[in-house]
Each structure stands twice: as structure tokens, then as C-alpha cells.
Amino acid sequence: MILRTYEVDVPIHDPAHPDRRGLHVFTGAADSPAAALGQPDTWTARGLRPGWELEWTAATAGLWHNPVSWSSGGDVAL
């Protein structure tokens, strides 16, 4: 089994202020998007907002692409 790094995007909301919504991103190792969605208790996260609720039923998962990766294959202007 090959584990790759996945990103799970979980919508969040502030129950005290319904107009406040956001997205929390978790990253971790999994062998498929389905496995990434099925193991939220095994990953760690930073910056969770106290009092905000995670909407796990609306979460999506896909391969994580490092936005600052030098190995992305694209042109880089310095």
C-alpha cells in the first residue's frame, strides 16, 4: 500500500454568528481520497477556531499539492 499526502477541506461555521463561514484544511497520509475522509481522528491540525463547528459531511478530499513546491515543474520567476 502506497500512502500519499492528501488534503481534506472541511467547511466550518460559527454557530454564534451564522454569516461567518470558512474552510479548515487538514493534510495527512492516506492511500485514497475515501480513506482520507474516513480517518479524521488520526490527523492533527493547527489553528482550529474555538467554538466553530466542522461540517464533516460536506468535506472533500484530494491529493495535496504544495503551493510552494519547487518541484511543481512550472516556470519560476525570481
C-alpha positions in Angstrom: 0.0 0.0 0.0 1.4 3.4 -1.0 0.5 6.3 1.2 0.4 9.7 -0.4 -0.3 13.1 1.1 -4.0 14.1 0.9 -5.8 17.3 1.7 -9.2 17.3 3.4 -11.1 20.5 3.0 -13.8 20.8 5.8 -16.3 23.7 5.8 -16.6 25.4 9.1 -19.1 27.9 10.6 -19.5 29.9 13.8 -22.8 28.9 15.4 -22.9 32.3 17.3 -22.6 34.3 14.0 -24.2 32.4 11.1 -22.7 34.7 8.5 -19.2 33.7 9.5 -18.1 30.7 7.4 -14.8 29.3 6.4 -12.7 26.3 5.4 -10.3 24.2 7.5 -7.7 22.2 5.7 -6.2 19.0 7.1 -3.3 17.2 5.5 -2.0 13.7 6.1 -1.1 10.3 4.7 -3.7 8.0 3.1 -4.0 5.6 0.3 -7.1 7.1 -1.3 -9.4 10.1 -1.0 -12.0 7.9 0.6 -9.5 6.8 3.2 -8.5 10.4 3.8 -12.2 11.3 4.5 -12.6 8.3 6.8 -9.8 8.9 9.2 -10.2 12.5 10.6 -9.4 11.2 14.1 -5.9 10.2 13.0 -4.7 13.5 11.7 -3.6 16.6 13.6 -4.5 20.2 12.9 -3.4 23.6 14.0 -5.4 26.8 14.1 -8.8 25.4 14.8 -11.2 28.2 15.8 -12.6 27.7 19.3 -16.4 27.4 19.2 -16.6 26.9 15.4 -18.1 23.7 14.1 -16.6 21.4 11.5 -19.0 20.2 8.8 -17.5 16.8 8.1 -20.5 15.6 6.0 -19.6 18.4 3.5 -15.8 17.6 3.5 -13.9 16.9 0.3 -10.6 15.2 -0.3 -7.9 15.1 -3.0 -4.2 14.9 -3.5 -2.4 17.7 -1.8 -0.3 20.0 -4.0 2.3 22.0 -2.1 1.7 25.6 -3.3 5.3 26.5 -2.6 6.9 23.4 -4.1 10.0 23.9 -6.2 9.3 20.6 -7.9 6.0 21.5 -9.5 7.5 21.6 -12.9 6.4 25.1 -13.6 8.4 28.2 -14.5 9.6 30.2 -11.6 10.5 33.9 -11.9 12.9 35.3 -9.4 
